Amino acid sequence: MSEKVFGRIEKKYLIDADQKDLILEEIKKHMHESDYFDSKIFNIYFDTDNFDLIIKSIEKPEFKEKLRARSYGGYDRVFLEIKTKLRGKEYNNGYKRRVLITKKEYEKFVKGKENIIELAASNQEAPADIQIAKEIDYMVRYFDLKPRILVYYNRMSYAGDDDLRITFDENLKFRDKNLRFTNNAKDKHYFNDEKNIIMEIKAGGVMPLWLAHALSKAKAYPTSFSKIGRIYELIRKEKNV
């Protein structure tokens, strides 16, 4: 988990269990389980009181940024990261810039008791960390951001040649109160239909031919989809906003 700055071509798919099994048959022939193959991921998204960043994202601009805190189940660290996306005709180019802090430091940060630049300096692993922390600090202050939504899920992750990475996210749940890196029995389910698996393909270059054939066989097609955008719509509907 040491990589702090990276960019990839990204495609998302909404699939069911049968489609997943078909695609996995080919994945297992060409890829291997990643270092964190089976993990539980917690994401806390920051936004304004009016969800301005999410609303802008839903409008599908050419350029958009999100700020989120990510933690892995059983891992006592938090990645605080800016996720940037550039929209293209066929592919979305995604970039992440992130710093690593402890969970206790994260709690102090969101309560305004610690500055992210100072925290990044104390945990610095690379020269770029301080610059990334400055960008996060500016973004938080400029937009007056605060934690707004938690979404978590189970992820299976595979890695291959040419920076190819494929993930399957299942059992997605969310809440917009008491935003800590834990699950709660009252958390809301993300999906209510059979196509309840999010598959993401991330690659440094062109998709391999074997994968294109596997997707065709499974009748899996890319879709424009945002986890946090869908959650915002569900919250808005629930509150009749």
C-alpha atoms as a printed R data frame, in Angstrom:
    type eleno elety resid chain resno       x       y       z
1   ATOM     1    CA   MET     A     1   0.000   0.000   0.000
2   ATOM     2    CA   SER     A     2   2.990   2.290  -0.269
3   ATOM     3    CA   GLU     A     3   2.248   3.750  -3.703
4   ATOM     4    CA   LYS     A     4   1.065   7.333  -3.237
5   ATOM     5    CA   VAL     A     5   0.650   8.785  -6.743
6   ATOM     6    CA   PHE     A     6  -0.612   6.821  -9.722
7   ATOM     7    CA   GLY     A     7  -2.870   7.028 -12.768
8   ATOM     8    CA   ARG     A     8  -4.835   4.473 -14.733
9   ATOM     9    CA   ILE     A     9  -7.468   4.024 -17.406
10  ATOM    10    CA   GLU     A    10 -10.647   2.952 -15.616
11  ATOM    11    CA   LYS     A    11 -13.814   1.141 -16.687
12  ATOM    12    CA   LYS     A    12 -16.730   0.047 -14.495
13  ATOM    13    CA   TYR     A    13 -19.283  -2.734 -14.974
14  ATOM    14    CA   LEU     A    14 -22.435  -3.706 -13.069
15  ATOM    15    CA   ILE     A    15 -22.677  -7.496 -13.165
16  ATOM    16    CA   ASP     A    16 -24.421 -10.417 -11.458
17  ATOM    17    CA   ALA     A    17 -22.930 -13.548  -9.888
18  ATOM    18    CA   ASP     A    18 -23.149 -15.637 -13.076
19  ATOM    19    CA   GLN     A    19 -21.312 -13.005 -15.117
20  ATOM    20    CA   LYS     A    20 -18.672 -12.765 -12.404
21  ATOM    21    CA   ASP     A    21 -18.068 -16.530 -12.522
22  ATOM    22    CA   LEU     A    22 -17.627 -16.495 -16.307
23  ATOM    23    CA   ILE     A    23 -15.146 -13.639 -16.188
24  ATOM    24    CA   LEU     A    24 -13.258 -15.191 -13.264
25  ATOM    25    CA   GLU     A    25 -12.642 -18.355 -15.296
26  ATOM    26    CA   GLU     A    26 -10.440 -16.324 -17.643
27  ATOM    27    CA   ILE     A    27  -8.975 -14.013 -15.024
28  ATOM    28    CA   LYS     A    28  -7.545 -16.968 -13.107
29  ATOM    29    CA   LYS     A    29  -5.729 -18.127 -16.259
30  ATOM    30    CA   HIS     A    30  -3.982 -14.795 -16.853
31  ATOM    31    CA   MET     A    31  -3.816 -12.935 -13.538
32  ATOM    32    CA   HIS     A    32  -2.916 -13.566  -9.906
33  ATOM    33    CA   GLU     A    33  -4.457 -12.599  -6.601
34  ATOM    34    CA   SER     A    34  -3.158  -9.234  -5.442
35  ATOM    35    CA   ASP     A    35  -1.362  -8.697  -2.142
36  ATOM    36    CA   TYR     A    36  -4.650  -7.609  -0.562
37  ATOM    37    CA   PHE     A    37  -6.822 -10.052  -2.492
38  ATOM    38    CA   ASP     A    38  -9.744 -10.354  -0.075
39  ATOM    39    CA   SER     A    39 -10.316  -7.194   1.953
40  ATOM    40    CA   LYS     A    40 -12.979  -5.009   3.488
41  ATOM    41    CA   ILE     A    41 -12.688  -1.393   2.437
42  ATOM    42    CA   PHE     A    42 -14.138   1.612   4.255
43  ATOM    43    CA   ASN     A    43 -14.358   4.951   2.424
44  ATOM    44    CA   ILE     A    44 -15.423   8.215   4.046
45  ATOM    45    CA   TYR     A    45 -16.173  10.914   1.471
46  ATOM    46    CA   PHE     A    46 -15.757  14.592   2.261
47  ATOM    47    CA   ASP     A    47 -18.074  17.237   0.874
48  ATOM    48    CA   THR     A    48 -19.753  20.549   1.629
49  ATOM    49    CA   ASP     A    49 -22.969  20.905   3.627
50  ATOM    50    CA   ASN     A    50 -24.838  20.959   0.296
51  ATOM    51    CA   PHE     A    51 -22.908  18.076  -1.322
52  ATOM    52    CA   ASP     A    52 -21.492  20.410  -3.964
53  ATOM    53    CA   LEU     A    53 -18.666  18.079  -5.027
54  ATOM    54    CA   ILE     A    54 -20.972  15.096  -5.493
55  ATOM    55    CA   ILE     A    55 -23.530  17.153  -7.414
56  ATOM    56    CA   LYS     A    56 -20.793  18.395  -9.719
57  ATOM    57    CA   SER     A    57 -19.575  14.828 -10.216
58  ATOM    58    CA   ILE     A    58 -23.065  13.647 -11.183
59  ATOM    59    CA   GLU     A    59 -23.107  16.305 -13.913
60  ATOM    60    CA   LYS     A    60 -20.161  14.440 -15.540
61  ATOM    61    CA   PRO     A    61 -17.758  17.321 -16.086
62  ATOM    62    CA   GLU     A    62 -14.544  16.850 -18.041
63  ATOM    63    CA   PHE     A    63 -12.579  17.218 -14.812
64  ATOM    64    CA   LYS     A    64 -13.611  16.384 -11.253
65  ATOM    65    CA   GLU     A    65 -12.009  15.822  -7.870
66  ATOM    66    CA   LYS     A    66 -13.072  14.033  -4.708
67  ATOM    67    CA   LEU     A    67 -11.550  13.876  -1.266
68  ATOM    68    CA   ARG     A    68 -11.920  10.694   0.700
69  ATOM    69    CA   ALA     A    69 -10.407   8.790   3.607
70  ATOM    70    CA   ARG     A    70  -9.840   5.080   3.011
71  ATOM    71    CA   SER     A    71  -9.073   2.363   5.528
72  ATOM    72    CA   TYR     A    72  -8.807  -1.394   5.177
73  ATOM    73    CA   GLY     A    73 -10.362  -3.779   7.682
74  ATOM    74    CA   GLY     A    74  -7.799  -4.854  10.261
75  ATOM    75    CA   TYR     A    75  -5.367  -2.133   9.162
76  ATOM    76    CA   ASP     A    76  -4.706   0.692  11.633
77  ATOM    77    CA   ARG     A    77  -3.921   3.326   9.010
78  ATOM    78    CA   VAL     A    78  -5.884   5.765   6.855
79  ATOM    79    CA   PHE     A    79  -5.166   6.926   3.331
80  ATOM    80    CA   LEU     A    80  -6.366  10.505   2.931
81  ATOM    81    CA   GLU     A    81  -6.555  10.970  -0.808
82  ATOM    82    CA   ILE     A    82  -7.584  13.268  -3.602
83  ATOM    83    CA   LYS     A    83  -9.090  11.309  -6.464
84  ATOM    84    CA   THR     A    84  -9.078  13.098  -9.812
85  ATOM    85    CA   LYS     A    85 -10.815  11.936 -12.982
86  ATOM    86    CA   LEU     A    86 -10.489  13.192 -16.551
87  ATOM    87    CA   ARG     A    87 -13.345  12.095 -18.780
88  ATOM    88    CA   GLY     A    88 -12.557  10.864 -22.277
89  ATOM    89    CA   LYS     A    89 -14.650   9.548 -25.166
90  ATOM    90    CA   GLU     A    90 -13.851   5.886 -24.467
91  ATOM    91    CA   TYR     A    91 -11.918   5.803 -21.211
92  ATOM    92    CA   ASN     A    92 -11.836   7.647 -17.929
93  ATOM    93    CA   ASN     A    93  -8.349   8.486 -16.729
94  ATOM    94    CA   GLY     A    94  -8.136   8.322 -12.964
95  ATOM    95    CA   TYR     A    95  -5.410   9.682 -10.693
96  ATOM    96    CA   LYS     A    96  -4.889   9.438  -6.953
97  ATOM    97    CA   ARG     A    97  -2.664  11.506  -4.697
98  ATOM    98    CA   ARG     A    98  -2.638  10.401  -1.098
99  ATOM    99    CA   VAL     A    99  -0.918  10.528   2.258
100 ATOM   100    CA   LEU     A   100  -0.880   7.907   4.978
101 ATOM   101    CA   ILE     A   101  -1.748   8.676   8.602
102 ATOM   102    CA   THR     A   102  -2.931   6.714  11.650
103 ATOM   103    CA   LYS     A   103  -6.590   6.397  12.619
104 ATOM   104    CA   LYS     A   104  -6.008   8.459  15.755
105 ATOM   105    CA   GLU     A   105  -4.381  11.182  13.672
106 ATOM   106    CA   TYR     A   106  -7.311  11.087  11.258
107 ATOM   107    CA   GLU     A   107  -9.759  11.655  14.130
108 ATOM   108    CA   LYS     A   108  -7.720  14.647  15.287
109 ATOM   109    CA   PHE     A   109  -7.615  15.982  11.728
110 ATOM   110    CA   VAL     A   110 -11.394  15.880  11.198
111 ATOM   111    CA   LYS     A   111 -11.927  17.513  14.592
112 ATOM   112    CA   GLY     A   112  -9.605  20.352  13.600
113 ATOM   113    CA   LYS     A   113  -7.029  19.474  16.268
114 ATOM   114    CA   GLU     A   114  -4.224  18.550  13.848
115 ATOM   115    CA   ASN     A   115  -3.038  19.984  10.538
116 ATOM   116    CA   ILE     A   116  -2.710  17.477   7.696
117 ATOM   117    CA   ILE     A   117   0.572  19.018   6.529
118 ATOM   118    CA   GLU     A   118   2.165  18.436   9.938
119 ATOM   119    CA   LEU     A   119   0.720  14.911  10.106
120 ATOM   120    CA   ALA     A   120   2.060  14.092   6.652
121 ATOM   121    CA   ALA     A   121   5.493  15.348   7.688
122 ATOM   122    CA   SER     A   122   5.554  13.073  10.732
123 ATOM   123    CA   ASN     A   123   4.524  10.062   8.608
124 ATOM   124    CA   GLN     A   124   6.433  11.047   5.480
125 ATOM   125    CA   GLU     A   125   7.440   8.140   3.237
126 ATOM   126    CA   ALA     A   126   8.201  10.090   0.054
127 ATOM   127    CA   PRO     A   127   9.134  13.709  -0.853
128 ATOM   128    CA   ALA     A   128   5.784  14.173  -2.629
129 ATOM   129    CA   ASP     A   129   3.824  13.576   0.593
130 ATOM   130    CA   ILE     A   130   4.111  17.166   1.811
131 ATOM   131    CA   GLN     A   131   2.944  18.627  -1.491
132 ATOM   132    CA   ILE     A   132  -0.024  16.253  -1.553
133 ATOM   133    CA   ALA     A   133  -0.859  17.236   2.034
134 ATOM   134    CA   LYS     A   134  -0.775  20.908   1.027
135 ATOM   135    CA   GLU     A   135  -3.261  20.170  -1.776
136 ATOM   136    CA   ILE     A   136  -5.553  18.349   0.659
137 ATOM   137    CA   ASP     A   137  -5.298  21.195   3.160
138 ATOM   138    CA   TYR     A   138  -6.154  23.764   0.497
139 ATOM   139    CA   MET     A   139  -9.087  21.708  -0.782
140 ATOM   140    CA   VAL     A   140 -10.550  21.282   2.716
141 ATOM   141    CA   ARG     A   141 -10.237  24.976   3.534
142 ATOM   142    CA   TYR     A   142 -11.346  26.323   0.137
143 ATOM   143    CA   PHE     A   143 -14.522  24.207  -0.082
144 ATOM   144    CA   ASP     A   144 -15.076  23.912   3.705
145 ATOM   145    CA   LEU     A   145 -15.160  20.126   3.442
146 ATOM   146    CA   LYS     A   146 -16.114  17.681   6.154
147 ATOM   147    CA   PRO     A   147 -16.918  13.930   6.334
148 ATOM   148    CA   ARG     A   148 -20.376  13.342   4.825
149 ATOM   149    CA   ILE     A   149 -20.844   9.731   3.675
150 ATOM   150    CA   LEU     A   150 -19.384   6.339   4.563
151 ATOM   151    CA   VAL     A   151 -19.501   3.477   2.052
152 ATOM   152    CA   TYR     A   152 -17.905   0.083   2.607
153 ATOM   153    CA   TYR     A   153 -17.749  -3.249   0.798
154 ATOM   154    CA   ASN     A   154 -15.890  -6.520   0.379
155 ATOM   155    CA   ARG     A   155 -13.324  -6.494  -2.434
156 ATOM   156    CA   MET     A   156 -11.624  -9.246  -4.407
157 ATOM   157    CA   SER     A   157  -8.602  -7.956  -6.288
158 ATOM   158    CA   TYR     A   158  -6.504  -9.417  -9.112
159 ATOM   159    CA   ALA     A   159  -3.297  -8.088 -10.667
160 ATOM   160    CA   GLY     A   160  -1.731  -8.787 -14.055
161 ATOM   161    CA   ASP     A   161   0.779  -7.573 -16.609
162 ATOM   162    CA   ASP     A   162   1.069  -3.950 -17.785
163 ATOM   163    CA   ASP     A   163  -0.437  -2.561 -14.563
164 ATOM   164    CA   LEU     A   164  -3.714  -4.403 -15.211
165 ATOM   165    CA   ARG     A   165  -5.906  -4.640 -12.126
166 ATOM   166    CA   ILE     A   166  -9.442  -6.021 -11.796
167 ATOM   167    CA   THR     A   167 -11.585  -5.736  -8.675
168 ATOM   168    CA   PHE     A   168 -14.993  -7.043  -7.641
169 ATOM   169    CA   ASP     A   169 -16.895  -5.089  -4.967
170 ATOM   170    CA   GLU     A   170 -19.797  -6.812  -3.212
171 ATOM   171    CA   ASN     A   171 -22.062  -6.390  -0.183
172 ATOM   172    CA   LEU     A   172 -21.991  -2.602  -0.438
173 ATOM   173    CA   LYS     A   173 -23.480  -0.642   2.444
174 ATOM   174    CA   PHE     A   174 -23.493   3.009   3.496
175 ATOM   175    CA   ARG     A   175 -24.588   5.573   6.054
176 ATOM   176    CA   ASP     A   176 -24.408   9.354   6.456
177 ATOM   177    CA   LYS     A   177 -24.156   9.589  10.254
178 ATOM   178    CA   ASN     A   178 -21.584   8.457  12.845
179 ATOM   179    CA   LEU     A   179 -18.879   8.271  10.214
180 ATOM   180    CA   ARG     A   180 -16.229   5.966  11.613
181 ATOM   181    CA   PHE     A   181 -14.406   3.059   9.978
182 ATOM   182    CA   THR     A   182 -16.812   0.438  11.336
183 ATOM   183    CA   ASN     A   183 -19.946  -1.280  10.149
184 ATOM   184    CA   ASN     A   184 -23.334  -0.934  11.833
185 ATOM   185    CA   ALA     A   185 -26.362  -3.248  11.820
186 ATOM   186    CA   LYS     A   186 -28.566  -0.352  10.670
187 ATOM   187    CA   ASP     A   187 -26.431   0.537   7.642
188 ATOM   188    CA   LYS     A   188 -28.303   0.703   4.353
189 ATOM   189    CA   HIS     A   189 -27.825  -1.680   1.451
190 ATOM   190    CA   TYR     A   190 -26.548  -0.188  -1.761
191 ATOM   191    CA   PHE     A   191 -28.308  -2.495  -4.228
192 ATOM   192    CA   ASN     A   192 -31.707  -4.174  -4.291
193 ATOM   193    CA   ASP     A   193 -31.405  -6.147  -7.531
194 ATOM   194    CA   GLU     A   194 -29.373  -9.096  -8.845
195 ATOM   195    CA   LYS     A   195 -26.793  -6.945 -10.632
196 ATOM   196    CA   ASN     A   196 -25.168  -6.059  -7.359
197 ATOM   197    CA   ILE     A   197 -21.471  -6.509  -8.090
198 ATOM   198    CA   ILE     A   198 -19.269  -3.645  -9.241
199 ATOM   199    CA   MET     A   199 -16.368  -4.792 -11.384
200 ATOM   200    CA   GLU     A   200 -13.643  -2.265 -12.130
201 ATOM   201    CA   ILE     A   201 -10.923  -2.699 -14.714
202 ATOM   202    CA   LYS     A   202  -7.897  -0.461 -14.314
203 ATOM   203    CA   ALA     A   203  -5.044  -0.578 -16.784
204 ATOM   204    CA   GLY     A   204  -1.969   1.403 -17.666
205 ATOM   205    CA   GLY     A   205  -2.618   0.808 -21.372
206 ATOM   206    CA   VAL     A   206  -4.838  -1.130 -23.780
207 ATOM   207    CA   MET     A   207  -7.102  -3.923 -22.495
208 ATOM   208    CA   PRO     A   208  -5.711  -7.388 -23.388
209 ATOM   209    CA   LEU     A   209  -7.530  -9.430 -26.023
210 ATOM   210    CA   TRP     A   210  -8.314 -12.322 -23.679
211 ATOM   211    CA   LEU     A   211 -10.141  -9.947 -21.339
212 ATOM   212    CA   ALA     A   212 -12.139  -8.393 -24.171
213 ATOM   213    CA   HIS     A   213 -13.263 -11.903 -25.199
214 ATOM   214    CA   ALA     A   214 -14.180 -12.774 -21.598
215 ATOM   215    CA   LEU     A   215 -16.325  -9.631 -21.255
216 ATOM   216    CA   SER     A   216 -18.048 -10.380 -24.564
217 ATOM   217    CA   LYS     A   217 -18.772 -13.972 -23.514
218 ATOM   218    CA   ALA     A   218 -20.265 -12.784 -20.218
219 ATOM   219    CA   LYS     A   219 -22.200  -9.993 -21.981
220 ATOM   220    CA   ALA     A   220 -20.673  -7.477 -19.591
221 ATOM   221    CA   TYR     A   221 -20.666  -3.906 -20.853
222 ATOM   222    CA   PRO     A   222 -19.060  -0.788 -19.369
223 ATOM   223    CA   THR     A   223 -21.280   1.759 -17.711
224 ATOM   224    CA   SER     A   224 -20.931   5.271 -16.389
225 ATOM   225    CA   PHE     A   225 -21.340   4.751 -12.681
226 ATOM   226    CA   SER     A   226 -20.429   6.470  -9.445
227 ATOM   227    CA   LYS     A   227 -20.782   4.752  -6.067
228 ATOM   228    CA   ILE     A   228 -20.963   8.028  -4.202
229 ATOM   229    CA   GLY     A   229 -23.292   9.585  -6.792
230 ATOM   230    CA   ARG     A   230 -25.801   6.772  -6.393
231 ATOM   231    CA   ILE     A   231 -25.638   7.046  -2.611
232 ATOM   232    CA   TYR     A   232 -26.310  10.774  -2.784
233 ATOM   233    CA   GLU     A   233 -29.424  10.102  -4.884
234 ATOM   234    CA   LEU     A   234 -30.624   7.486  -2.385
235 ATOM   235    CA   ILE     A   235 -30.099   9.855   0.551
236 ATOM   236    CA   ARG     A   236 -31.819  12.667  -1.313
237 ATOM   237    CA   LYS     A   237 -34.807  10.436  -2.119
238 ATOM   238    CA   GLU     A   238 -35.035   9.228   1.467
239 ATOM   239    CA   LYS     A   239 -35.062  12.798   2.802
240 ATOM   240    CA   ASN     A   240 -37.368  14.039   0.013
241 ATOM   241    CA   VAL     A   241 -34.893  16.785  -0.899
